[in-house]
Amino acid sequence: MTKNLTNRLKEHNSDGKKGAKYLRGKKPVSIVYFEKYSDIKAAMNRELEVKKWPKARKEALILAAEQKEK
């Protein structure tokens, strides 16, 4: 979760300590999906909800968003 998606992506792809440990061996990372919320509590609840989903459901969410963009 972040207020500045561009900076967060740079942190994950840099050699610094600010990026998540999990992603350090998976560089370069890219953003495939995001949602905007004005309320941090709603954003945190949504993040927890999506994290509990099976991988297939998360992939379907990403594909649906990609289809909307076209």
mmCIF file as Biopython writes it, N, C-alpha, C and O atoms, coordinates in Angstrom:
data_model
#
loop_
_atom_site.group_PDB
_atom_site.id
_atom_site.type_symbol
_atom_site.label_atom_id
_atom_site.label_alt_id
_atom_site.label_comp_id
_atom_site.label_asym_id
_atom_site.label_entity_id
_atom_site.label_seq_id
_atom_site.pdbx_PDB_ins_code
_atom_site.Cartn_x
_atom_site.Cartn_y
_atom_site.Cartn_z
_atom_site.occupancy
_atom_site.B_iso_or_equiv
_atom_site.auth_seq_id
_atom_site.auth_asym_id
_atom_site.pdbx_PDB_model_num
ATOM 1   N N  . MET A ? 1  ? 0.850   -1.162  0.000   1.0 0.0 1  A 1 
ATOM 2   C CA . MET A ? 1  ? 0.000   0.000   0.000   1.0 0.0 1  A 1 
ATOM 3   C C  . MET A ? 1  ? 0.895   1.224   0.000   1.0 0.0 1  A 1 
ATOM 4   O O  . MET A ? 1  ? 1.889   1.283   0.724   1.0 0.0 1  A 1 
ATOM 5   N N  . THR A ? 2  ? 0.532   2.200   -0.819  1.0 0.0 2  A 1 
ATOM 6   C CA . THR A ? 2  ? 1.367   3.393   -0.938  1.0 0.0 2  A 1 
ATOM 7   C C  . THR A ? 2  ? 0.540   4.567   -1.427  1.0 0.0 2  A 1 
ATOM 8   O O  . THR A ? 2  ? -0.526  4.387   -2.016  1.0 0.0 2  A 1 
ATOM 9   N N  . LYS A ? 3  ? 1.031   5.756   -1.182  1.0 0.0 3  A 1 
ATOM 10  C CA . LYS A ? 3  ? 0.409   6.963   -1.718  1.0 0.0 3  A 1 
ATOM 11  C C  . LYS A ? 3  ? 1.027   7.331   -3.059  1.0 0.0 3  A 1 
ATOM 12  O O  . LYS A ? 3  ? 0.404   8.032   -3.856  1.0 0.0 3  A 1 
ATOM 13  N N  . ASN A ? 4  ? 2.248   6.864   -3.315  1.0 0.0 4  A 1 
ATOM 14  C CA . ASN A ? 4  ? 2.950   7.192   -4.546  1.0 0.0 4  A 1 
ATOM 15  C C  . ASN A ? 4  ? 3.431   5.903   -5.211  1.0 0.0 4  A 1 
ATOM 16  O O  . ASN A ? 4  ? 4.472   5.356   -4.849  1.0 0.0 4  A 1 
ATOM 17  N N  . LEU A ? 5  ? 2.668   5.433   -6.176  1.0 0.0 5  A 1 
ATOM 18  C CA . LEU A ? 5  ? 2.937   4.158   -6.826  1.0 0.0 5  A 1 
ATOM 19  C C  . LEU A ? 5  ? 4.261   4.160   -7.589  1.0 0.0 5  A 1 
ATOM 20  O O  . LEU A ? 5  ? 4.986   3.165   -7.574  1.0 0.0 5  A 1 
ATOM 21  N N  . THR A ? 6  ? 4.574   5.251   -8.245  1.0 0.0 6  A 1 
ATOM 22  C CA . THR A ? 6  ? 5.815   5.352   -9.016  1.0 0.0 6  A 1 
ATOM 23  C C  . THR A ? 6  ? 7.034   5.206   -8.108  1.0 0.0 6  A 1 
ATOM 24  O O  . THR A ? 6  ? 7.962   4.460   -8.420  1.0 0.0 6  A 1 
ATOM 25  N N  . ASN A ? 7  ? 7.028   5.923   -6.984  1.0 0.0 7  A 1 
ATOM 26  C CA . ASN A ? 7  ? 8.159   5.830   -6.058  1.0 0.0 7  A 1 
ATOM 27  C C  . ASN A ? 7  ? 8.271   4.438   -5.457  1.0 0.0 7  A 1 
ATOM 28  O O  . ASN A ? 7  ? 9.378   3.928   -5.283  1.0 0.0 7  A 1 
ATOM 29  N N  . ARG A ? 8  ? 7.141   3.819   -5.138  1.0 0.0 8  A 1 
ATOM 30  C CA . ARG A ? 8  ? 7.175   2.480   -4.552  1.0 0.0 8  A 1 
ATOM 31  C C  . ARG A ? 8  ? 7.765   1.467   -5.526  1.0 0.0 8  A 1 
ATOM 32  O O  . ARG A ? 8  ? 8.529   0.587   -5.131  1.0 0.0 8  A 1 
ATOM 33  N N  . LEU A ? 9  ? 7.409   1.596   -6.788  1.0 0.0 9  A 1 
ATOM 34  C CA . LEU A ? 9  ? 7.961   0.704   -7.802  1.0 0.0 9  A 1 
ATOM 35  C C  . LEU A ? 9  ? 9.479   0.884   -7.906  1.0 0.0 9  A 1 
ATOM 36  O O  . LEU A ? 9  ? 10.219  -0.093  -8.025  1.0 0.0 9  A 1 
ATOM 37  N N  . LYS A ? 10 ? 9.930   2.126   -7.861  1.0 0.0 10 A 1 
ATOM 38  C CA . LYS A ? 10 ? 11.372  2.395   -7.891  1.0 0.0 10 A 1 
ATOM 39  C C  . LYS A ? 10 ? 12.069  1.773   -6.683  1.0 0.0 10 A 1 
ATOM 40  O O  . LYS A ? 10 ? 13.163  1.225   -6.813  1.0 0.0 10 A 1 
ATOM 41  N N  . GLU A ? 11 ? 11.438  1.857   -5.504  1.0 0.0 11 A 1 
ATOM 42  C CA . GLU A ? 11 ? 12.020  1.270   -4.299  1.0 0.0 11 A 1 
ATOM 43  C C  . GLU A ? 11 ? 12.173  -0.243  -4.456  1.0 0.0 11 A 1 
ATOM 44  O O  . GLU A ? 11 ? 13.202  -0.807  -4.081  1.0 0.0 11 A 1 
ATOM 45  N N  . HIS A ? 12 ? 11.163  -0.892  -5.004  1.0 0.0 12 A 1 
ATOM 46  C CA . HIS A ? 12 ? 11.223  -2.344  -5.176  1.0 0.0 12 A 1 
ATOM 47  C C  . HIS A ? 12 ? 12.299  -2.760  -6.177  1.0 0.0 12 A 1 
ATOM 48  O O  . HIS A ? 12 ? 12.909  -3.819  -6.028  1.0 0.0 12 A 1 
ATOM 49  N N  . ASN A ? 13 ? 12.529  -1.943  -7.181  1.0 0.0 13 A 1 
ATOM 50  C CA . ASN A ? 13 ? 13.505  -2.288  -8.216  1.0 0.0 13 A 1 
ATOM 51  C C  . ASN A ? 13 ? 14.916  -1.780  -7.912  1.0 0.0 13 A 1 
ATOM 52  O O  . ASN A ? 13 ? 15.857  -2.087  -8.644  1.0 0.0 13 A 1 
ATOM 53  N N  . SER A ? 14 ? 15.063  -1.009  -6.839  1.0 0.0 14 A 1 
ATOM 54  C CA . SER A ? 14 ? 16.389  -0.497  -6.482  1.0 0.0 14 A 1 
ATOM 55  C C  . SER A ? 14 ? 17.136  -1.530  -5.635  1.0 0.0 14 A 1 
ATOM 56  O O  . SER A ? 14 ? 16.586  -2.568  -5.267  1.0 0.0 14 A 1 
ATOM 57  N N  . ASP A ? 15 ? 18.381  -1.227  -5.341  1.0 0.0 15 A 1 
ATOM 58  C CA . ASP A ? 15 ? 19.194  -2.106  -4.496  1.0 0.0 15 A 1 
ATOM 59  C C  . ASP A ? 15 ? 19.130  -1.708  -3.032  1.0 0.0 15 A 1 
ATOM 60  O O  . ASP A ? 15 ? 19.848  -2.266  -2.203  1.0 0.0 15 A 1 
ATOM 61  N N  . GLY A ? 16 ? 18.268  -0.740  -2.706  1.0 0.0 16 A 1 
ATOM 62  C CA . GLY A ? 16 ? 18.153  -0.263  -1.323  1.0 0.0 16 A 1 
ATOM 63  C C  . GLY A ? 16 ? 17.399  -1.238  -0.432  1.0 0.0 16 A 1 
ATOM 64  O O  . GLY A ? 16 ? 17.004  -2.321  -0.863  1.0 0.0 16 A 1 
ATOM 65  N N  . LYS A ? 17 ? 17.210  -0.836  0.805   1.0 0.0 17 A 1 
ATOM 66  C CA . LYS A ? 17 ? 16.555  -1.674  1.811   1.0 0.0 17 A 1 
ATOM 67  C C  . LYS A ? 17 ? 15.053  -1.402  1.917   1.0 0.0 17 A 1 
ATOM 68  O O  . LYS A ? 17 ? 14.372  -2.082  2.685   1.0 0.0 17 A 1 
ATOM 69  N N  . LYS A ? 18 ? 14.514  -0.431  1.172   1.0 0.0 18 A 1 
ATOM 70  C CA . LYS A ? 18 ? 13.112  -0.063  1.326   1.0 0.0 18 A 1 
ATOM 71  C C  . LYS A ? 18 ? 12.157  -1.025  0.632   1.0 0.0 18 A 1 
ATOM 72  O O  . LYS A ? 18 ? 11.000  -1.134  1.037   1.0 0.0 18 A 1 
ATOM 73  N N  . GLY A ? 19 ? 12.607  -1.715  -0.389  1.0 0.0 19 A 1 
ATOM 74  C CA . GLY A ? 19 ? 11.749  -2.657  -1.090  1.0 0.0 19 A 1 
ATOM 75  C C  . GLY A ? 19 ? 11.523  -3.906  -0.260  1.0 0.0 19 A 1 
ATOM 76  O O  . GLY A ? 19 ? 12.327  -4.232  0.614   1.0 0.0 19 A 1 
ATOM 77  N N  . ALA A ? 20 ? 10.437  -4.600  -0.530  1.0 0.0 20 A 1 
ATOM 78  C CA . ALA A ? 20 ? 10.113  -5.814  0.222   1.0 0.0 20 A 1 
ATOM 79  C C  . ALA A ? 20 ? 11.166  -6.895  -0.003  1.0 0.0 20 A 1 
ATOM 80  O O  . ALA A ? 20 ? 11.625  -7.093  -1.128  1.0 0.0 20 A 1 
ATOM 81  N N  . LYS A ? 21 ? 11.550  -7.593  1.062   1.0 0.0 21 A 1 
ATOM 82  C CA . LYS A ? 21 ? 12.549  -8.665  0.965   1.0 0.0 21 A 1 
ATOM 83  C C  . LYS A ? 21 ? 12.115  -9.729  -0.032  1.0 0.0 21 A 1 
ATOM 84  O O  . LYS A ? 21 ? 12.930  -10.255 -0.790  1.0 0.0 21 A 1 
ATOM 85  N N  . TYR A ? 22 ? 10.825  -10.040 -0.023  1.0 0.0 22 A 1 
ATOM 86  C CA . TYR A ? 22 ? 10.285  -11.075 -0.900  1.0 0.0 22 A 1 
ATOM 87  C C  . TYR A ? 22 ? 10.573  -10.781 -2.372  1.0 0.0 22 A 1 
ATOM 88  O O  . TYR A ? 22 ? 10.794  -11.701 -3.160  1.0 0.0 22 A 1 
ATOM 89  N N  . LEU A ? 23 ? 10.572  -9.504  -2.741  1.0 0.0 23 A 1 
ATOM 90  C CA . LEU A ? 23 ? 10.739  -9.130  -4.142  1.0 0.0 23 A 1 
ATOM 91  C C  . LEU A ? 23 ? 12.188  -8.912  -4.563  1.0 0.0 23 A 1 
ATOM 92  O O  . LEU A ? 23 ? 12.455  -8.729  -5.751  1.0 0.0 23 A 1 
ATOM 93  N N  . ARG A ? 24 ? 13.117  -8.925  -3.635  1.0 0.0 24 A 1 
ATOM 94  C CA . ARG A ? 24 ? 14.517  -8.633  -3.967  1.0 0.0 24 A 1 
ATOM 95  C C  . ARG A ? 24 ? 15.101  -9.603  -4.980  1.0 0.0 24 A 1 
ATOM 96  O O  . ARG A ? 24 ? 15.936  -9.206  -5.792  1.0 0.0 24 A 1 
ATOM 97  N N  . GLY A ? 25 ? 14.691  -10.842 -4.954  1.0 0.0 25 A 1 
ATOM 98  C CA . GLY A ? 25 ? 15.212  -11.828 -5.899  1.0 0.0 25 A 1 
ATOM 99  C C  . GLY A ? 25 ? 14.363  -11.969 -7.149  1.0 0.0 25 A 1 
ATOM 100 O O  . GLY A ? 25 ? 14.620  -12.848 -7.971  1.0 0.0 25 A 1 
ATOM 101 N N  . LYS A ? 26 ? 13.363  -11.127 -7.308  1.0 0.0 26 A 1 
ATOM 102 C CA . LYS A ? 26 ? 12.424  -11.250 -8.427  1.0 0.0 26 A 1 
ATOM 103 C C  . LYS A ? 26 ? 12.417  -9.996  -9.312  1.0 0.0 26 A 1 
ATOM 104 O O  . LYS A ? 26 ? 11.394  -9.655  -9.905  1.0 0.0 26 A 1 
ATOM 105 N N  . LYS A ? 27 ? 13.549  -9.324  -9.394  1.0 0.0 27 A 1 
ATOM 106 C CA . LYS A ? 27 ? 13.619  -8.077  -10.158 1.0 0.0 27 A 1 
ATOM 107 C C  . LYS A ? 27 ? 13.786  -8.346  -11.641 1.0 0.0 27 A 1 
ATOM 108 O O  . LYS A ? 27 ? 14.330  -9.386  -12.014 1.0 0.0 27 A 1 
ATOM 109 N N  . PRO A ? 28 ? 13.346  -7.462  -12.478 1.0 0.0 28 A 1 
ATOM 110 C CA . PRO A ? 28 ? 12.569  -6.265  -12.172 1.0 0.0 28 A 1 
ATOM 111 C C  . PRO A ? 28 ? 11.100  -6.611  -11.944 1.0 0.0 28 A 1 
ATOM 112 O O  . PRO A ? 28 ? 10.561  -7.531  -12.559 1.0 0.0 28 A 1 
ATOM 113 N N  . VAL A ? 29 ? 10.474  -5.867  -11.061 1.0 0.0 29 A 1 
ATOM 114 C CA . VAL A ? 29 ? 9.043   -6.046  -10.834 1.0 0.0 29 A 1 
ATOM 115 C C  . VAL A ? 29 ? 8.276   -4.996  -11.628 1.0 0.0 29 A 1 
ATOM 116 O O  . VAL A ? 29 ? 8.812   -3.940  -11.965 1.0 0.0 29 A 1 
ATOM 117 N N  . SER A ? 30 ? 7.031   -5.297  -11.919 1.0 0.0 30 A 1 
ATOM 118 C CA . SER A ? 30 ? 6.171   -4.335  -12.618 1.0 0.0 30 A 1 
ATOM 119 C C  . SER A ? 30 ? 4.794   -4.365  -11.975 1.0 0.0 30 A 1 
ATOM 120 O O  . SER A ? 30 ? 4.437   -5.329  -11.297 1.0 0.0 30 A 1 
ATOM 121 N N  . ILE A ? 31 ? 4.037   -3.328  -12.186 1.0 0.0 31 A 1 
ATOM 122 C CA . ILE A ? 31 ? 2.692   -3.233  -11.629 1.0 0.0 31 A 1 
ATOM 123 C C  . ILE A ? 31 ? 1.712   -3.748  -12.669 1.0 0.0 31 A 1 
ATOM 124 O O  . ILE A ? 31 ? 1.683   -3.263  -13.800 1.0 0.0 31 A 1 
ATOM 125 N N  . VAL A ? 32 ? 0.916   -4.726  -12.285 1.0 0.0 32 A 1 
ATOM 126 C CA . VAL A ? 32 ? -0.060  -5.286  -13.215 1.0 0.0 32 A 1 
ATOM 127 C C  . VAL A ? 32 ? -1.489  -4.917  -12.834 1.0 0.0 32 A 1 
ATOM 128 O O  . VAL A ? 32 ? -2.406  -5.061  -13.643 1.0 0.0 32 A 1 
ATOM 129 N N  . TYR A ? 33 ? -1.682  -4.439  -11.595 1.0 0.0 33 A 1 
ATOM 130 C CA . TYR A ? 33 ? -3.024  -4.087  -11.147 1.0 0.0 33 A 1 
ATOM 131 C C  . TYR A ? 33 ? -2.924  -3.184  -9.926  1.0 0.0 33 A 1 
ATOM 132 O O  . TYR A ? 33 ? -2.057  -3.373  -9.074  1.0 0.0 33 A 1 
ATOM 133 N N  . PHE A ? 34 ? -3.819  -2.201  -9.846  1.0 0.0 34 A 1 
ATOM 134 C CA . PHE A ? 34 ? -3.913  -1.375  -8.645  1.0 0.0 34 A 1 
ATOM 135 C C  . PHE A ? 34 ? -5.307  -0.790  -8.538  1.0 0.0 34 A 1 
ATOM 136 O O  . PHE A ? 34 ? -6.029  -0.696  -9.530  1.0 0.0 34 A 1 
ATOM 137 N N  . GLU A ? 35 ? -5.678  -0.402  -7.345  1.0 0.0 35 A 1 
ATOM 138 C CA . GLU A ? 35 ? -6.941  0.270   -7.073  1.0 0.0 35 A 1 
ATOM 139 C C  . GLU A ? 35 ? -6.633  1.504   -6.244  1.0 0.0 35 A 1 
ATOM 140 O O  . GLU A ? 35 ? -5.692  1.507   -5.451  1.0 0.0 35 A 1 
ATOM 141 N N  . LYS A ? 36 ? -7.424  2.550   -6.427  1.0 0.0 36 A 1 
ATOM 142 C CA . LYS A ? 36 ? -7.258  3.779   -5.652  1.0 0.0 36 A 1 
ATOM 143 C C  . LYS A ? 36 ? -8.365  3.885   -4.609  1.0 0.0 36 A 1 
ATOM 144 O O  . LYS A ? 36 ? -9.530  3.602   -4.887  1.0 0.0 36 A 1 
ATOM 145 N N  . TYR A ? 37 ? -7.980  4.299   -3.403  1.0 0.0 37 A 1 
ATOM 146 C CA . TYR A ? 37 ? -8.922  4.533   -2.319  1.0 0.0 37 A 1 
ATOM 147 C C  . TYR A ? 37 ? -8.551  5.830   -1.624  1.0 0.0 37 A 1 
ATOM 148 O O  . TYR A ? 37 ? -7.369  6.117   -1.435  1.0 0.0 37 A 1 
ATOM 149 N N  . SER A ? 38 ? -9.545  6.616   -1.244  1.0 0.0 38 A 1 
ATOM 150 C CA . SER A ? 38 ? -9.265  7.848   -0.516  1.0 0.0 38 A 1 
ATOM 151 C C  . SER A ? 38 ? -9.159  7.572   0.985   1.0 0.0 38 A 1 
ATOM 152 O O  . SER A ? 38 ? -8.588  8.369   1.729   1.0 0.0 38 A 1 
ATOM 153 N N  . ASP A ? 39 ? -9.708  6.448   1.419   1.0 0.0 39 A 1 
ATOM 154 C CA . ASP A ? 39 ? -9.715  6.069   2.832   1.0 0.0 39 A 1 
ATOM 155 C C  . ASP A ? 39 ? -8.752  4.906   3.053   1.0 0.0 39 A 1 
ATOM 156 O O  . ASP A ? 39 ? -8.918  3.848   2.445   1.0 0.0 39 A 1 
ATOM 157 N N  . ILE A ? 40 ? -7.753  5.084   3.908   1.0 0.0 40 A 1 
ATOM 158 C CA . ILE A ? 40 ? -6.741  4.048   4.110   1.0 0.0 40 A 1 
ATOM 159 C C  . ILE A ? 40 ? -7.333  2.773   4.707   1.0 0.0 40 A 1 
ATOM 160 O O  . ILE A ? 40 ? -6.876  1.673   4.395   1.0 0.0 40 A 1 
ATOM 161 N N  . LYS A ? 41 ? -8.336  2.909   5.556   1.0 0.0 41 A 1 
ATOM 162 C CA . LYS A ? 41 ? -8.947  1.725   6.158   1.0 0.0 41 A 1 
ATOM 163 C C  . LYS A ? 41 ? -9.616  0.865   5.091   1.0 0.0 41 A 1 
ATOM 164 O O  . LYS A ? 41 ? -9.500  -0.360  5.119   1.0 0.0 41 A 1 
ATOM 165 N N  . ALA A ? 42 ? -10.309 1.494   4.161   1.0 0.0 42 A 1 
ATOM 166 C CA . ALA A ? 42 ? -10.951 0.761   3.061   1.0 0.0 42 A 1 
ATOM 167 C C  . ALA A ? 42 ? -9.892  0.090   2.192   1.0 0.0 42 A 1 
ATOM 168 O O  . ALA A ? 42 ? -10.085 -1.039  1.740   1.0 0.0 42 A 1 
ATOM 169 N N  . ALA A ? 43 ? -8.782  0.771   1.956   1.0 0.0 43 A 1 
ATOM 170 C CA . ALA A ? 43 ? -7.696  0.200   1.154   1.0 0.0 43 A 1 
ATOM 171 C C  . ALA A ? 43 ? -7.089  -1.020  1.843   1.0 0.0 43 A 1 
ATOM 172 O O  . ALA A ? 43 ? -6.812  -2.028  1.195   1.0 0.0 43 A 1 
ATOM 173 N N  . MET A ? 44 ? -6.886  -0.929  3.138   1.0 0.0 44 A 1 
ATOM 174 C CA . MET A ? 44 ? -6.315  -2.054  3.889   1.0 0.0 44 A 1 
ATOM 175 C C  . MET A ? 44 ? -7.268  -3.248  3.898   1.0 0.0 44 A 1 
ATOM 176 O O  . MET A ? 44 ? -6.837  -4.393  3.754   1.0 0.0 44 A 1 
ATOM 177 N N  . ASN A ? 45 ? -8.553  -2.980  4.068   1.0 0.0 45 A 1 
ATOM 178 C CA . ASN A ? 45 ? -9.537  -4.065  4.045   1.0 0.0 45 A 1 
ATOM 179 C C  . ASN A ? 45 ? -9.568  -4.752  2.692   1.0 0.0 45 A 1 
ATOM 180 O O  . ASN A ? 45 ? -9.648  -5.978  2.612   1.0 0.0 45 A 1 
ATOM 181 N N  . ARG A ? 46 ? -9.505  -3.961  1.629   1.0 0.0 46 A 1 
ATOM 182 C CA . ARG A ? 46 ? -9.510  -4.534  0.275   1.0 0.0 46 A 1 
ATOM 183 C C  . ARG A ? 46 ? -8.255  -5.363  0.036   1.0 0.0 46 A 1 
ATOM 184 O O  . ARG A ? 46 ? -8.327  -6.445  -0.547  1.0 0.0 46 A 1 
ATOM 185 N N  . GLU A ? 47 ? -7.109  -4.864  0.481   1.0 0.0 47 A 1 
ATOM 186 C CA . GLU A ? 47 ? -5.860  -5.605  0.324   1.0 0.0 47 A 1 
ATOM 187 C C  . GLU A ? 47 ? -5.943  -6.956  1.036   1.0 0.0 47 A 1 
ATOM 188 O O  . GLU A ? 47 ? -5.555  -7.978  0.471   1.0 0.0 47 A 1 
ATOM 189 N N  . LEU A ? 48 ? -6.440  -6.967  2.254   1.0 0.0 48 A 1 
ATOM 190 C CA . LEU A ? 48 ? -6.582  -8.222  2.995   1.0 0.0 48 A 1 
ATOM 191 C C  . LEU A ? 48 ? -7.541  -9.177  2.282   1.0 0.0 48 A 1 
ATOM 192 O O  . LEU A ? 48 ? -7.301  -10.383 2.219   1.0 0.0 48 A 1 
ATOM 193 N N  . GLU A ? 49 ? -8.624  -8.624  1.750   1.0 0.0 49 A 1 
ATOM 194 C CA . GLU A ? 49 ? -9.596  -9.444  1.032   1.0 0.0 49 A 1 
ATOM 195 C C  . GLU A ? 49 ? -8.955  -10.130 -0.170  1.0 0.0 49 A 1 
ATOM 196 O O  . GLU A ? 49 ? -9.094  -11.340 -0.348  1.0 0.0 49 A 1 
ATOM 197 N N  . VAL A ? 50 ? -8.259  -9.361  -0.984  1.0 0.0 50 A 1 
ATOM 198 C CA . VAL A ? 50 ? -7.656  -9.903  -2.201  1.0 0.0 50 A 1 
ATOM 199 C C  . VAL A ? 50 ? -6.534  -10.889 -1.870  1.0 0.0 50 A 1 
ATOM 200 O O  . VAL A ? 50 ? -6.379  -11.896 -2.561  1.0 0.0 50 A 1 
ATOM 201 N N  . LYS A ? 51 ? -5.757  -10.616 -0.832  1.0 0.0 51 A 1 
ATOM 202 C CA . LYS A ? 51 ? -4.670  -11.516 -0.456  1.0 0.0 51 A 1 
ATOM 203 C C  . LYS A ? 51 ? -5.179  -12.904 -0.070  1.0 0.0 51 A 1 
ATOM 204 O O  . LYS A ? 51 ? -4.451  -13.886 -0.219  1.0 0.0 51 A 1 
ATOM 205 N N  . LYS A ? 52 ? -6.392  -13.000 0.414   1.0 0.0 52 A 1 
ATOM 206 C CA . LYS A ? 52 ? -6.972  -14.282 0.818   1.0 0.0 52 A 1 
ATOM 207 C C  . LYS A ? 52 ? -7.497  -15.092 -0.369  1.0 0.0 52 A 1 
ATOM 208 O O  . LYS A ? 52 ? -7.759  -16.287 -0.239  1.0 0.0 52 A 1 
ATOM 209 N N  . TRP A ? 53 ? -7.648  -14.454 -1.502  1.0 0.0 53 A 1 
ATOM 210 C CA . TRP A ? 53 ? -8.184  -15.141 -2.682  1.0 0.0 53 A 1 
ATOM 211 C C  . TRP A ? 53 ? -7.182  -16.156 -3.217  1.0 0.0 53 A 1 
ATOM 212 O O  . TRP A ? 53 ? -5.976  -16.002 -3.030  1.0 0.0 53 A 1 
ATOM 213 N N  . PRO A ? 54 ? -7.686  -17.198 -3.885  1.0 0.0 54 A 1 
ATOM 214 C CA . PRO A ? 54 ? -6.772  -18.119 -4.587  1.0 0.0 54 A 1 
ATOM 215 C C  . PRO A ? 54 ? -6.120  -17.413 -5.783  1.0 0.0 54 A 1 
ATOM 216 O O  . PRO A ? 54 ? -6.640  -16.419 -6.287  1.0 0.0 54 A 1 
ATOM 217 N N  . LYS A ? 55 ? -5.000  -17.932 -6.216  1.0 0.0 55 A 1 
ATOM 218 C CA . LYS A ? 55 ? -4.241  -17.328 -7.315  1.0 0.0 55 A 1 
ATOM 219 C C  . LYS A ? 55 ? -5.091  -17.154 -8.568  1.0 0.0 55 A 1 
ATOM 220 O O  . LYS A ? 55 ? -4.993  -16.125 -9.237  1.0 0.0 55 A 1 
ATOM 221 N N  . ALA A ? 56 ? -5.917  -18.132 -8.895  1.0 0.0 56 A 1 
ATOM 222 C CA . ALA A ? 56 ? -6.736  -18.061 -10.106 1.0 0.0 56 A 1 
ATOM 223 C C  . ALA A ? 56 ? -7.701  -16.871 -10.068 1.0 0.0 56 A 1 
ATOM 224 O O  . ALA A ? 56 ? -7.930  -16.220 -11.087 1.0 0.0 56 A 1 
ATOM 225 N N  . ARG A ? 57 ? -8.254  -16.596 -8.908  1.0 0.0 57 A 1 
ATOM 226 C CA . ARG A ? 57 ? -9.187  -15.466 -8.790  1.0 0.0 57 A 1 
ATOM 227 C C  . ARG A ? 57 ? -8.445  -14.135 -8.934  1.0 0.0 57 A 1 
ATOM 228 O O  . ARG A ? 57 ? -8.966  -13.196 -9.536  1.0 0.0 57 A 1 
ATOM 229 N N  . LYS A ? 58 ? -7.248  -14.054 -8.390  1.0 0.0 58 A 1 
ATOM 230 C CA . LYS A ? 58 ? -6.438  -12.844 -8.534  1.0 0.0 58 A 1 
ATOM 231 C C  . LYS A ? 58 ? -6.074  -12.621 -10.002 1.0 0.0 58 A 1 
ATOM 232 O O  . LYS A ? 58 ? -6.122  -11.495 -10.497 1.0 0.0 58 A 1 
ATOM 233 N N  . GLU A ? 59 ? -5.712  -13.698 -10.688 1.0 0.0 59 A 1 
ATOM 234 C CA . GLU A ? 59 ? -5.372  -13.588 -12.107 1.0 0.0 59 A 1 
ATOM 235 C C  . GLU A ? 59 ? -6.586  -13.155 -12.923 1.0 0.0 59 A 1 
ATOM 236 O O  . GLU A ? 59 ? -6.445  -12.384 -13.872 1.0 0.0 59 A 1 
ATOM 237 N N  . ALA A ? 60 ? -7.767  -13.634 -12.572 1.0 0.0 60 A 1 
ATOM 238 C CA . ALA A ? 60 ? -8.993  -13.232 -13.266 1.0 0.0 60 A 1 
ATOM 239 C C  . ALA A ? 60 ? -9.258  -11.742 -13.055 1.0 0.0 60 A 1 
ATOM 240 O O  . ALA A ? 60 ? -9.709  -11.059 -13.975 1.0 0.0 60 A 1 
ATOM 241 N N  . LEU A ? 61 ? -8.987  -11.238 -11.868 1.0 0.0 61 A 1 
ATOM 242 C CA . LEU A ? 61 ? -9.154  -9.810  -11.576 1.0 0.0 61 A 1 
ATOM 243 C C  . LEU A ? 61 ? -8.232  -8.977  -12.464 1.0 0.0 61 A 1 
ATOM 244 O O  . LEU A ? 61 ? -8.645  -7.956  -13.016 1.0 0.0 61 A 1 
ATOM 245 N N  . ILE A ? 62 ? -6.990  -9.417  -12.597 1.0 0.0 62 A 1 
ATOM 246 C CA . ILE A ? 62 ? -6.013  -8.709  -13.433 1.0 0.0 62 A 1 
ATOM 247 C C  . ILE A ? 62 ? -6.442  -8.735  -14.895 1.0 0.0 62 A 1 
ATOM 248 O O  . ILE A ? 62 ? -6.390  -7.710  -15.575 1.0 0.0 62 A 1 
ATOM 249 N N  . LEU A ? 63 ? -6.861  -9.889  -15.379 1.0 0.0 63 A 1 
ATOM 250 C CA . LEU A ? 63 ? -7.296  -10.012 -16.774 1.0 0.0 63 A 1 
ATOM 251 C C  . LEU A ? 63 ? -8.513  -9.141  -17.064 1.0 0.0 63 A 1 
ATOM 252 O O  . LEU A ? 63 ? -8.600  -8.520  -18.123 1.0 0.0 63 A 1 
ATOM 253 N N  . ALA A ? 64 ? -9.441  -9.099  -16.132 1.0 0.0 64 A 1 
ATOM 254 C CA . ALA A ? 64 ? -10.631 -8.261  -16.310 1.0 0.0 64 A 1 
ATOM 255 C C  . ALA A ? 64 ? -10.252 -6.791  -16.408 1.0 0.0 64 A 1 
ATOM 256 O O  . ALA A ? 64 ? -10.816 -6.054  -17.218 1.0 0.0 64 A 1 
ATOM 257 N N  . ALA A ? 65 ? -9.299  -6.363  -15.585 1.0 0.0 65 A 1 
ATOM 258 C CA . ALA A ? 65 ? -8.842  -4.967  -15.615 1.0 0.0 65 A 1 
ATOM 259 C C  . ALA A ? 65 ? -8.148  -4.663  -16.939 1.0 0.0 65 A 1 
ATOM 260 O O  . ALA A ? 65 ? -8.325  -3.584  -17.504 1.0 0.0 65 A 1 
ATOM 261 N N  . GLU A ? 66 ? -7.359  -5.613  -17.432 1.0 0.0 66 A 1 
ATOM 262 C CA . GLU A ? 66 ? -6.677  -5.420  -18.721 1.0 0.0 66 A 1 
ATOM 263 C C  . GLU A ? 66 ? -7.683  -5.299  -19.847 1.0 0.0 66 A 1 
ATOM 264 O O  . GLU A ? 66 ? -7.499  -4.491  -20.757 1.0 0.0 66 A 1 
ATOM 265 N N  . GLN A ? 67 ? -8.746  -6.090  -19.798 1.0 0.0 67 A 1 
ATOM 266 C CA . GLN A ? 67 ? -9.772  -6.046  -20.850 1.0 0.0 67 A 1 
ATOM 267 C C  . GLN A ? 67 ? -10.525 -4.705  -20.825 1.0 0.0 67 A 1 
ATOM 268 O O  . GLN A ? 67 ? -10.913 -4.193  -21.874 1.0 0.0 67 A 1 
ATOM 269 N N  . LYS A ? 68 ? -10.730 -4.141  -19.628 1.0 0.0 68 A 1 
ATOM 270 C CA . LYS A ? 68 ? -11.394 -2.844  -19.497 1.0 0.0 68 A 1 
ATOM 271 C C  . LYS A ? 68 ? -10.577 -1.736  -20.145 1.0 0.0 68 A 1 
ATOM 272 O O  . LYS A ? 68 ? -11.131 -0.803  -20.726 1.0 0.0 68 A 1 
ATOM 273 N N  . GLU A ? 69 ? -9.244  -1.847  -20.041 1.0 0.0 69 A 1 
ATOM 274 C CA . GLU A ? 69 ? -8.347  -0.831  -20.594 1.0 0.0 69 A 1 
ATOM 275 C C  . GLU A ? 69 ? -8.403  -0.771  -22.102 1.0 0.0 69 A 1 
ATOM 276 O O  . GLU A ? 69 ? -8.177  0.289   -22.685 1.0 0.0 69 A 1 
ATOM 277 N N  . LYS A ? 70 ? -8.699  -1.888  -22.750 1.0 0.0 70 A 1 
ATOM 278 C CA . LYS A ? 70 ? -8.685  -1.948  -24.214 1.0 0.0 70 A 1 
ATOM 279 C C  . LYS A ? 70 ? -9.908  -1.348  -24.832 1.0 0.0 70 A 1 
ATOM 280 O O  . LYS A ? 70 ? -10.035 -1.328  -26.056 1.0 0.0 70 A 1 
#
